[in-house]
């Protein structure tokens, strides 16, 4: 089975990247693969903001879906410098997400067989 890591650099609800990461990660887990982590970088840090509230019950809540992956043991790491520049505080993060510098990204890369990157 493969070990897969993700690097997500775009914010939710702008392009399909967040949805694609969530769906791919879930599919890989269902097939028995390991997700070594999802690293949120640049505008990708917004995906971890628990204050996001789409208001419509029919609309997906990307941070909640990301938290469900975290609840399954998928590490969710957030660049602290990127978050700071965007006003995202530690108390704004979904449960299970944690601030981790580029060393955290390096750990995800080191542990995985494949890295899948989503940029703008």
One Martini backbone bead per residue (centre of mass of N, CA, C, O) as a GRO file, in nm:
protein
  120
    1UNK     BB    1   0.100   0.034   0.016
    2UNK     BB    2   0.057   0.366   0.014
    3UNK     BB    3   0.220   0.683   0.076
    4UNK     BB    4   0.044   0.994   0.128
    5UNK     BB    5   0.082   1.339   0.040
    6UNK     BB    6  -0.021   1.683   0.109
    7UNK     BB    7  -0.039   2.000  -0.075
    8UNK     BB    8  -0.217   2.300   0.024
    9UNK     BB    9  -0.253   2.644  -0.141
   10UNK     BB   10  -0.569   2.681  -0.122
   11UNK     BB   11  -0.867   2.802  -0.081
   12UNK     BB   12  -1.176   2.774  -0.010
   13UNK     BB   13  -1.421   2.820  -0.261
   14UNK     BB   14  -1.249   2.877  -0.542
   15UNK     BB   15  -1.151   2.591  -0.598
   16UNK     BB   16  -1.122   2.231  -0.616
   17UNK     BB   17  -0.886   2.145  -0.429
   18UNK     BB   18  -1.013   2.078  -0.156
   19UNK     BB   19  -1.209   1.862  -0.257
   20UNK     BB   20  -0.993   1.678  -0.382
   21UNK     BB   21  -0.835   1.614  -0.130
   22UNK     BB   22  -1.067   1.492   0.033
   23UNK     BB   23  -1.145   1.266  -0.174
   24UNK     BB   24  -0.872   1.131  -0.205
   25UNK     BB   25  -0.814   1.065   0.088
   26UNK     BB   26  -1.062   0.890   0.133
   27UNK     BB   27  -1.005   0.686  -0.093
   28UNK     BB   28  -0.728   0.591   0.008
   29UNK     BB   29  -0.824   0.489   0.280
   30UNK     BB   30  -1.036   0.282   0.164
   31UNK     BB   31  -0.779   0.124   0.016
   32UNK     BB   32  -0.535   0.127   0.255
   33UNK     BB   33  -0.393   0.378   0.267
   34UNK     BB   34  -0.158   0.629   0.357
   35UNK     BB   35  -0.168   0.938   0.534
   36UNK     BB   36   0.094   1.153   0.625
   37UNK     BB   37  -0.044   1.431   0.520
   38UNK     BB   38  -0.168   1.774   0.556
   39UNK     BB   39  -0.050   2.070   0.406
   40UNK     BB   40  -0.096   2.411   0.494
   41UNK     BB   41  -0.045   2.670   0.252
   42UNK     BB   42  -0.087   2.970   0.250
   43UNK     BB   43  -0.421   2.980   0.165
   44UNK     BB   44  -0.468   2.688   0.287
   45UNK     BB   45  -0.519   2.767   0.590
   46UNK     BB   46  -0.832   2.823   0.563
   47UNK     BB   47  -0.926   2.517   0.584
   48UNK     BB   48  -0.887   2.533   0.923
   49UNK     BB   49  -1.136   2.723   0.970
   50UNK     BB   50  -1.395   2.697   1.204
   51UNK     BB   51  -1.558   2.972   1.118
   52UNK     BB   52  -1.668   2.844   0.887
   53UNK     BB   53  -2.007   2.927   0.741
   54UNK     BB   54  -2.226   2.853   0.483
   55UNK     BB   55  -2.546   2.829   0.610
   56UNK     BB   56  -2.604   2.596   0.425
   57UNK     BB   57  -2.701   2.265   0.451
   58UNK     BB   58  -2.606   2.194   0.143
   59UNK     BB   59  -2.331   2.292   0.218
   60UNK     BB   60  -2.016   2.243   0.239
   61UNK     BB   61  -1.774   2.187   0.510
   62UNK     BB   62  -1.449   2.185   0.486
   63UNK     BB   63  -1.337   2.188   0.778
   64UNK     BB   64  -1.511   1.945   0.872
   65UNK     BB   65  -1.395   1.742   0.666
   66UNK     BB   66  -1.105   1.769   0.766
   67UNK     BB   67  -1.163   1.675   1.056
   68UNK     BB   68  -1.249   1.387   0.981
   69UNK     BB   69  -0.967   1.307   0.891
   70UNK     BB   70  -0.832   1.362   1.161
   71UNK     BB   71  -1.010   1.155   1.320
   72UNK     BB   72  -0.859   0.920   1.135
   73UNK     BB   73  -0.534   1.022   1.159
   74UNK     BB   74  -0.482   1.271   0.993
   75UNK     BB   75  -0.248   1.493   0.941
   76UNK     BB   76  -0.281   1.848   1.024
   77UNK     BB   77  -0.091   2.109   0.879
   78UNK     BB   78   0.007   2.450   0.970
   79UNK     BB   79   0.126   2.739   0.871
   80UNK     BB   80   0.217   2.989   1.087
   81UNK     BB   81   0.298   3.224   0.902
   82UNK     BB   82   0.055   3.224   0.713
   83UNK     BB   83  -0.155   3.260   0.937
   84UNK     BB   84  -0.055   3.524   1.054
   85UNK     BB   85  -0.088   3.694   0.782
   86UNK     BB   86  -0.420   3.601   0.802
   87UNK     BB   87  -0.533   3.594   1.112
   88UNK     BB   88  -0.474   3.300   1.214
   89UNK     BB   89  -0.547   3.126   1.493
   90UNK     BB   90  -0.526   2.861   1.699
   91UNK     BB   91  -0.838   2.887   1.790
   92UNK     BB   92  -0.936   2.854   1.471
   93UNK     BB   93  -0.879   2.565   1.464
   94UNK     BB   94  -0.932   2.268   1.406
   95UNK     BB   95  -0.957   1.976   1.522
   96UNK     BB   96  -0.618   1.843   1.490
   97UNK     BB   97  -0.486   2.089   1.417
   98UNK     BB   98  -0.146   2.219   1.346
   99UNK     BB   99   0.122   2.390   1.401
  100UNK     BB  100   0.378   2.378   1.133
  101UNK     BB  101   0.644   2.401   0.987
  102UNK     BB  102   0.852   2.304   0.731
  103UNK     BB  103   0.928   2.049   0.890
  104UNK     BB  104   0.647   1.918   0.859
  105UNK     BB  105   0.662   1.890   0.555
  106UNK     BB  106   0.917   1.716   0.550
  107UNK     BB  107   0.790   1.476   0.700
  108UNK     BB  108   0.579   1.408   0.493
  109UNK     BB  109   0.779   1.360   0.261
  110UNK     BB  110   0.955   1.140   0.401
  111UNK     BB  111   0.701   0.931   0.453
  112UNK     BB  112   0.640   0.931   0.150
  113UNK     BB  113   0.586   0.823  -0.188
  114UNK     BB  114   0.368   1.053  -0.236
  115UNK     BB  115   0.306   1.381  -0.374
  116UNK     BB  116   0.031   1.612  -0.358
  117UNK     BB  117  -0.022   1.915  -0.542
  118UNK     BB  118  -0.202   2.230  -0.467
  119UNK     BB  119  -0.251   2.505  -0.675
  120UNK     BB  120  -0.336   2.822  -0.838
   0.00000   0.00000   0.00000
